[in-house]
Amino acid sequence: MFNFLKGLSVFSGTIIGVGIFGLPYVASKAGFSVVLAYFLFLTVIAVVIHLMYAEVSLGMGKIHQFPGAVGMYLGPRWKKFTFITTSFGLIGALLAYLIVGGNFLYSFFSPSFGGGILLYTLLFFAAGAFFIFRGVKSISLIELFLLLVFFVILGAFFAKSMPHINIDYLKGADLSFFILPYGVILFALWGSNIIPEVKDIVKGSRKMLRRVAISGTLLASVTYLFFIYVILGVSGPDTSKEAISGLVQALDNGIIRFGFIFGVITCFTSFITLGLSLKNILHCDFGVNRKLSWLITCSLPLLLFFAGAREFIEVIGLTGAVAVGIMGIIIVFLYKEFILRKFNRKISRFAYLLPAVFVLGVALEIFSFFAENIS
C-alpha cells in the first residue's frame, strides 16, 4: 500500500503541474462547457495511453526509457525521432514550470524580501536542479509529502473562494476559441514520461502500476475541473493566464498568498520529476554520463528562458498538441508491436482511432498557431 501511495504521489505530482494554471484561462475564452467536454474525452484517451505504455514498460526489463523502448521495437530511426520529440516535449514542460514557478515564488516573497523576478526564477531553478541531480529515490517521499500539502492548501483555497463564485461566469461558450483548450488540456493530463520511474517505485507490480495509471489520471482530471470551477467562477472575464493573479479584485491578500504557495508546490514537484525523466533518457538510452545528462537537462530550459521564451500558455499549448500528440501516436504503434511480439496477437481496432485524434490535434494546433501569429 505504501509503495502504491508513493507511486501515486510521483505520478499525480507530475501530471498536476503547470498546466493547471492555464486551464481557467482557456475555459474563460472557450467556455466551461467546452472545456468539460474536452476533459471527458481526453481523460479517457490519457488513461488508455498511460495503460499502454505501462504494459510496455513492464515488459522492457532494464531498458525502460521511452526512446529505448521505441528503438527496440520500432528501430533506430524511430528511436532518434522519438528522442527529438520527447526532448522537445520535456524541455517545453520544464520551461513552462520555470516561467510560472519563478513567477509564483516572486509574487509570494518579493513583497517581504524584495528582489526581481529573475532572482526568484533562478532560486526555483537551483532547488529543482538539486533534486534532479539526487534522483528518484530521494524525491519519492518528498513527492508524497508535497502532494498531501498540495491538497491541504487546495482545500483551504477552495473553501475560502467558494462564497465568491458567480455561476453566470460558467455559462455560455465561444466556439471561435474551440481549438484553444485542446493542447493545454492534453499537456495537463499527460504523465507517460514518468511511468518507468513509477514502475520502479511499485517494484514492477503490474496490478499496482495499472492502478496508479488509472487513479492518478482521474485524480488529476477531477482536481483540474474543481480548480477551473473555482477560478473561473470567481474571476470570470478577469481570469489571468496563470489563474492566481486574476483573483486579486475578488479575494483578500491572504487567500491570494495561499494560491501562490499552491502554485510553487505544484510547479516544483513536476519540474523535478520531468527533469529526472529527461536525465534518465539521456543516460539510459543514449549512454550520456549522469552528470552531463543532468547538466543538459537543466541548462536547456534555462537557456530558452534567457532567450525570451516566457509566454507559458503558448508554450504548453504547442507542447501539448504537437509534442505530446506525436508521443501518443508513437506509444500506440509501440504498444501494437510489443503485443504482437510478446503475445503474438493484434490490438483492438479501436486503438487505431487514437492516432487519428492526435494527428487532427497536431494539424489544428499548428494551423491555429500560424493563423494567430500571421494575423
Stockholm file with secondary structure:
# STOCKHOLM 1.0

chainA/1-375         MFNFLKGLSVFSGTIIGVGIFGLPYVASKAGFSVVLAYFLFLTVIAVVIHLMYAEVSLGMGKIHQFPGAVGMYLGPRWKKFTFITTSFGLIGALLAYLIVGGNFLYSFFSPSFGGGILLYTLLFFAAGAFFIFRGVKSISLIELFLLLVFFVILGAFFAKSMPHINIDYLKGADLSFFILPYGVILFALWGSNIIPEVKDIVKGSRKMLRRVAISGTLLASVTYLFFIYVILGVSGPDTSKEAISGLVQALDNGIIRFGFIFGVITCFTSFITLGLSLKNILHCDFGVNRKLSWLITCSLPLLLFFAGAREFIEVIGLTGAVAVGIMGIIIVFLYKEFILRKFNRKISRFAYLLPAVFVLGVALEIFSFFAENIS
#=GR chainA/1-375 SS CHHHHHHHHHHHHHHSSTHHHHHHHHHHHHCHHHHHHHHHHHHHHHHHHHHHHHHHHHHSTTCCSHHHHHHHHHCHHHHHHHHHHHHHHHHHHHHHHHHHHHHHHHHHHHHHHCCCHHHHHHHHHHHHHHHHHHCHHHHHHHHHHHHHHHHHHHHHHHHHHGGGCCGGGGCCCCGGGSSHHHHHHHHHHCCGGGHHHHHHHTTTCHHHHHHHHHHHHHHHHHHHHHHHHHHHHHHGGGCCTTSSGGGTTTSCHHHHHHHHHHHHHHHHHHHHHHHHHHHHIIIIIHCCCHHHHHHHHHHHHHHHHHTTCCCHHHHHHHIIIIIIHHHHHHHHHHHHHHHHHHHSCCCCGGGGHHHHHHHHHHHHHHHHHHHHHHC
#=GC SS_cons         CHHHHHHHHHHHHHHSSTHHHHHHHHHHHHCHHHHHHHHHHHHHHHHHHHHHHHHHHHHSTTCCSHHHHHHHHHCHHHHHHHHHHHHHHHHHHHHHHHHHHHHHHHHHHHHHHCCCHHHHHHHHHHHHHHHHHHCHHHHHHHHHHHHHHHHHHHHHHHHHHGGGCCGGGGCCCCGGGSSHHHHHHHHHHCCGGGHHHHHHHTTTCHHHHHHHHHHHHHHHHHHHHHHHHHHHHHHGGGCCTTSSGGGTTTSCHHHHHHHHHHHHHHHHHHHHHHHHHHHHIIIIIHCCCHHHHHHHHHHHHHHHHHTTCCCHHHHHHHIIIIIIHHHHHHHHHHHHHHHHHHHSCCCCGGGGHHHHHHHHHHHHHHHHHHHHHHC
//
